[in-house]
Amino acid sequence: MRRWVLIGGGLVLVLVVAGLALFLYTRERGAVVLAAGDIARCEEGGDEATANLLDDFGGTVLTLGDHAYPDGSAEDFADCYDPTWGRYKARTKPVPGNHEYEEHPEAAPYFDYFGSAAGEPGKGYYSYDLGGWHVVALNSMCDEVGGCDGGSPQIRWLESDLVANGDGECTLAYFHHPLFNSGKHGEYERRTEPIWEVLHDHGADVVLSAHDHNYQRFAPQDPNGKRDPARGIRQFVVGTGGGDRYEIEDPVENSEAYGDGAYGVLKLTLEPGRYAWEFVPVSGEAFSDSGEDGCH
């Protein structure tokens, strides 16, 4: 009897260890996302340093707008962006920023460069599934896509997309302009508030933006800036891809972490029901931020 108990206990121990190993293996194999915006300027080397980080990780690259300075021209993409971040074009899911449109009202060089990966020309919004998550790429250059107010083409599309994919998946959205911001461009980019309202109404979990050239992480909050641990959206600002860095001014309410001195990328590991984040700085820079959380 004692021998049987010992063997049974050993079997239980083996099963527990095997189950733990499988759990850890599965968690390590969650879908990896690498994100940053405000990226390539030919006369600067920040984008070269951040591109080198992408060599260290597999996964999907989310570019958060303002890919190629100064004007997002075909030459800027060819000469500045393509030699660095362009090496990962095949695994990049982009969204446009203001510099894609300033000299090119239809952002033609951007859509020409990325092709079908950028979504339909003239729109630039699309969605896909990744790691048990639903991921939505949006265009915050609202005047260029028929507005972002209720009833606009992009908002109608977003509502339909979230309804069609509201089957319990976690949701991540990304677009260039942040709603909340402690940096140079100031708080409340009102153009994106209707986007946030739809995302919040449908239980979105994470929003990634850029535009301000620094890193910021916020507590989950609603579109009015009220902390909302149960249903709020956690916003990251990741304008650290290589453009000139902007100082953080007075941190706005619900700021949890911020840094304005480091280039780097945000690494997200997406798993069913939860996610982990890590800001990975370029070599020689010490700022970092990491954590994990569950979905709604």
Buried (B, 14 or more C-beta within 10 A) or exposed (E): EEEEEEEEEEEEEEEEEEEEEEEEEEEEEBBBBBBBBBBBBBEBEBBBBBBEBBEEEEBBBBBBBBBBBBBBBBEBBBEBBBBBBBBBBEEBBBBBBBBBBBEBEEBBBBBEBBEEBBBEBBBBBBBEEBBBBBBBBBBBBBEBBBBBEEEBBBBEBBBEBBEEBEEEBBBBBBBBBBBBBBBBBEBBBEBBBBBBBBBBEBBBBBBBBBBBBBBBBBBBBBBEBEEBEEBBBBBBBBBBBBBEBBEBBEBBEBBEBBBBBBBBBBBBBBBBEBBBBBBBBBEEBEBBBEEEEEBB
